[in-house]
Amino acid sequence: MFDKFKIKNRKYFYFATIVFLLLVLFAESLVYPNYFRKSVKMLGEKISSRVLPYALESQDLLNKPFKLGWELAGGTKLIYQIALKDSEQEVSAEALIGAKLILEQRFEIYQKNAQVSIDKKNIVVEIGAGEDVETIIEIVNQKFSVDFREEGEGGGYFQPTDLTGDYLDSVIFAIDQSDQKPLIVLGFNEEGAKILEALTKKNEGKRLGIYVDEIPVLPLQIKEAISGGDVQIKMDASLDLVKNLTRIMSISSMSPSFKMISQKSRTAEEAQVLLNNTIKASLFALLAIFWSAVILYKLSGFVSFVLVLIYSLLLLLVCKTTSFVIDSSLIAGLWFSILIAVISLVLTLKRIKQELRKGKSFSIAFEEGFETAKPMVKKVHFIGLFLLILIWGVAVAFFTETGFVKDFVSIGLLGILMSWLFIGPLLKRLLFPFEDTRLSKINYLWQ
């Protein structure tokens, strides 16, 4: 029973508790490093230490800001559908990636604060506050192009030719079986094959430049005239680089056009108000959980609240150190995870309370409470998983974009996994050392 968890020497428990609290403090410092440094500096000044605060200040624990979405940072969100010159041709995943790469390259060249992502079959552009939205829309709507240019006299520059991406039927990534090097295979239509043959015959021994979106990507050495309309370009580069070149050449040859289907904007002031209100609401919710836990479950409720707080910090730490962007859907996912954890704890504490009311001892009530609560806790986590899967399925089936639930579902799944592996087992190990102590008698007030 409960004896198998007992710590023979309570000094080990106190040592483990101190280590645990230090790890929690470190996790908090990663989430909010500036507040942590200020607190340590103030503490160091009070104890007249000149080493600790400056040593910590000199280290960048993780001075990485949270990535705020356009809703909480201000800006504009544009959603585009891509249409190809061949209206019956479906926009593939590779074509979408190619379009994303080209737009990212354009924004980098023009030094615009805009992020590009793919949502289902749409291109999403999130524009930072203060950027000229109309200029960015013009940048997006610039025509995609692929053209082949011949080397000028004396070399050093390339001049346009009649051969363009309009004559391309296919752009395919492949692997040369002889040496396992990546290939880009170009297939021209009948008219393009004739232009290619004449161009390469004219420029034997020279180079042929391939330009995508007016930017040179490949200078090719022409050894002899190319007939038949098929060109294999062997690349001495990484697979990812060649794949990306294939993608941008492929989408550019399709002459895509962008149709805006949604535009949402929020000023920086409106975003700041929303952010402040979100933080206040979250703090009030945590405060409500704290008082409810302490009033209803005394010592066990307090320990449970500490676990919820640590659990929340760990989720925030994951968001800060990964690619998660903080927006309304992610915050909803965080609170969904916290709700699952809180319900699991309440079910466990409620069962313990029922066992105590039967007059059982502290240790027996806790052991039996945990055991009888396990099926209900498992059911809560499975219901949470089912809801997340259902929400994702509905979004994929009925909505043109899924970005508004993607982060919600992702952080929700992570939160449920952490809750299942972390909350229950840790609560048990934190509570049982209080057996036969004065603090344990507080819990008898439940009866």
Secondary structure, DSSP 8 states (H G I E B T S, - for coil): -GGGG--SSHHHHHHHHHHHHHHHHHHHHHHSHHHHHHHHHHHHHHTT-SSHHHHHHTS-S------B-HHHH-EEEEEEEEE-SSTTS---HHHHHHHHHHHHHHHHHTT--EEEEEETTEEEEEEETTS-HHHHHHHHHS---EEEEEE-TTSS-EEEEEEEGGGEEEEEEEE-TTT--EEEEEEE-HHHHHHHHHHHHHTTTSEEEEEETTEEEEEEE--S---SSEEEEE--S-HHHHHHHHHHHHHHHT--EEEEEEEEEE-HHHHHHHHHHHHHHHHHHHHHHHHHHHHHHHHHHHHHHHHHHHHHHHHHHHHHHSS--BSHHHHHHHHHHHHHHHHHHHHHHHHHHHHHHTT--HHHHHHHHHHHHHHHHHHHHHHHHHHHHHHHHHHHHH-S--HHHHHHHHHHHHHHHHIIIIIHHHHHHHHGGGTTSGGGGGGGGG-
